[in-house]
Amino acid sequence: MRLARGLLAVAYPFTVFGFLRWLEPRWDARALLLLPVFVNLGLLYVFARTLRGGPTIVERLARLREPALSAAQVRHCRTTTAVWCAFFAANAAICTALAWVGLLWLWTLYTGVISYVLGALLFGVEWLVRSWRFHHLTAAWADPLLRRFFPEGPAT
């Protein structure tokens, strides 16, 4: 099973580039604008696959910092993984629309700046929510600032 996943991870970029190479002579060079779509679909696959069974990808990352997670924390990780799946799906849809009907400067602005800002914003909001919900304000560089805003977190 692990070998099949590894082969899929290696084959995915080659499949994408082969598909784009196949499209290029039939359509135009704008087919290369679909690369961010395939990146987002790949990330969506990785995150969504972990929702079906086993620990989610966010839970695996959370366990790197705190190996023993409560049931509430595991549910939070599962919800966060689903939110990231929705983000990647929406991002892929927007990138697809901009690649085919949008202006090149708008596609460039979105895929080069806006999508990264949105991803960083989602990551930051999730970090703040997690810090508030589970009241882990002891080690990070921003914890003194967060303690001012969240003096008492809710019970887990």
C-alpha positions as CSV (number, residue, x, y, z in Angstrom):
1,M,0.0,0.0,0.0
2,R,2.8,2.4,0.9
3,L,4.6,1.5,-2.3
4,A,1.5,2.3,-4.4
5,R,1.1,5.7,-2.7
6,G,4.8,6.4,-3.3
7,L,4.5,5.5,-7.0
8,L,1.4,7.7,-7.2
9,A,3.2,10.6,-5.7
10,V,6.0,10.2,-8.2
11,A,3.7,9.6,-11.2
12,Y,1.4,12.5,-10.5
13,P,3.7,15.4,-11.7
14,F,4.7,13.4,-14.8
15,T,1.0,12.7,-15.6
16,V,0.2,16.4,-15.2
17,F,3.0,17.5,-17.4
18,G,2.2,14.8,-20.0
19,F,-1.5,16.0,-20.0
20,L,-0.4,19.6,-20.4
21,R,2.0,18.6,-23.2
22,W,-0.8,16.8,-24.9
23,L,-3.1,19.8,-24.6
24,E,-0.6,22.4,-25.8
25,P,-0.6,21.7,-29.6
26,R,-4.4,21.3,-29.6
27,W,-5.2,24.5,-27.7
28,D,-2.7,27.2,-26.8
29,A,0.0,28.0,-24.3
30,R,-2.7,29.1,-21.8
31,A,-3.0,25.4,-21.0
32,L,0.2,25.9,-18.9
33,L,-1.9,28.2,-16.7
34,L,-3.6,25.1,-15.3
35,L,-0.5,24.1,-13.3
36,P,-1.8,25.7,-10.1
37,V,-5.1,23.8,-10.6
38,F,-3.2,20.5,-10.6
39,V,-1.1,21.5,-7.6
40,N,-4.3,22.4,-5.6
41,L,-6.0,19.1,-6.8
42,G,-2.9,17.2,-5.6
43,L,-3.1,18.8,-2.2
44,L,-6.8,18.3,-2.1
45,Y,-6.2,14.6,-2.7
46,V,-3.5,14.3,0.0
47,F,-5.7,16.0,2.6
48,A,-9.0,14.3,1.6
49,R,-7.5,10.9,1.5
50,T,-6.7,11.1,5.2
51,L,-10.3,12.0,6.0
52,R,-11.5,8.6,5.0
53,G,-9.5,6.7,7.7
54,G,-6.7,6.9,10.1
55,P,-5.3,10.1,11.5
56,T,-5.8,13.2,9.3
57,I,-2.9,15.1,8.0
58,V,-3.5,18.0,10.4
59,E,-3.6,15.5,13.3
60,R,-0.3,14.0,12.2
61,L,1.3,17.5,12.1
62,A,-0.3,18.3,15.5
63,R,1.1,15.1,17.0
64,L,4.6,16.3,16.1
65,R,4.3,19.0,18.8
66,E,2.0,17.2,21.2
67,P,1.9,13.4,20.9
68,A,-1.1,12.9,23.3
69,L,-4.2,14.6,21.8
70,S,-7.6,14.6,23.5
71,A,-10.7,13.6,21.6
72,A,-11.7,17.2,21.2
73,Q,-8.3,18.0,19.7
74,V,-8.7,15.0,17.3
75,R,-12.1,16.3,16.2
76,H,-10.7,19.8,15.7
77,C,-7.9,18.4,13.5
78,R,-10.5,16.5,11.5
79,T,-12.6,19.7,11.0
80,T,-9.5,21.6,10.1
81,T,-8.5,19.0,7.5
82,A,-12.0,19.3,6.0
83,V,-11.6,23.2,5.9
84,W,-8.3,22.8,4.1
85,C,-10.0,20.5,1.6
86,A,-12.6,23.1,0.9
87,F,-9.9,25.7,0.5
88,F,-8.0,23.6,-2.0
89,A,-11.2,22.8,-4.0
90,A,-12.2,26.5,-4.1
91,N,-8.7,27.6,-5.0
92,A,-8.6,25.0,-7.9
93,A,-11.9,26.2,-9.2
94,I,-10.9,29.9,-9.1
95,C,-7.6,29.1,-10.8
96,T,-9.4,27.1,-13.5
97,A,-11.8,30.0,-14.1
98,L,-9.0,32.5,-14.3
99,A,-6.9,30.3,-16.6
100,W,-9.7,30.0,-19.2
101,V,-11.8,33.2,-19.0
102,G,-9.7,35.7,-17.0
103,L,-7.1,38.1,-18.0
104,L,-3.5,37.0,-17.7
105,W,-2.6,39.8,-15.2
106,L,-5.5,38.8,-13.0
107,W,-4.5,35.1,-13.1
108,T,-0.9,36.1,-12.2
109,L,-2.1,38.3,-9.3
110,Y,-4.3,35.6,-7.9
111,T,-2.0,32.6,-8.3
112,G,1.1,34.6,-7.4
113,V,-0.1,36.7,-4.4
114,I,-3.8,36.4,-3.4
115,S,-4.0,32.6,-3.1
116,Y,-0.8,32.5,-0.9
117,V,-2.2,35.3,1.3
118,L,-5.5,33.4,1.6
119,G,-3.6,30.2,2.5
120,A,-1.5,32.1,5.1
121,L,-4.6,33.8,6.5
122,L,-6.4,30.4,6.9
123,F,-3.3,29.0,8.6
124,G,-3.1,31.9,10.9
125,V,-6.8,31.8,11.8
126,E,-6.6,28.1,12.5
127,W,-3.6,28.6,14.7
128,L,-5.4,31.3,16.7
129,V,-8.5,29.2,17.1
130,R,-6.5,26.2,18.1
131,S,-4.5,28.3,20.6
132,W,-7.7,29.7,22.1
133,R,-9.7,26.4,22.2
134,F,-7.0,24.3,23.7
135,H,-5.2,27.1,25.7
136,H,-1.7,26.1,24.7
137,L,0.0,29.5,25.3
138,T,3.3,28.4,26.8
139,A,6.0,28.1,24.2
140,A,5.4,30.0,21.0
141,W,6.9,33.4,20.3
142,A,3.5,35.0,20.1
143,D,2.1,33.5,23.3
144,P,2.5,36.6,25.5
145,L,0.5,38.6,23.0
146,L,-2.2,35.9,22.7
147,R,-2.5,35.7,26.5
148,R,-3.7,39.4,26.4
149,F,-6.5,38.5,24.0
150,F,-7.3,35.0,25.3
151,P,-6.7,35.1,29.1
152,E,-8.8,32.0,29.6
153,G,-9.5,29.5,26.9
154,P,-12.6,27.4,26.9
155,A,-12.7,24.0,28.5
156,T,-11.5,21.2,26.1
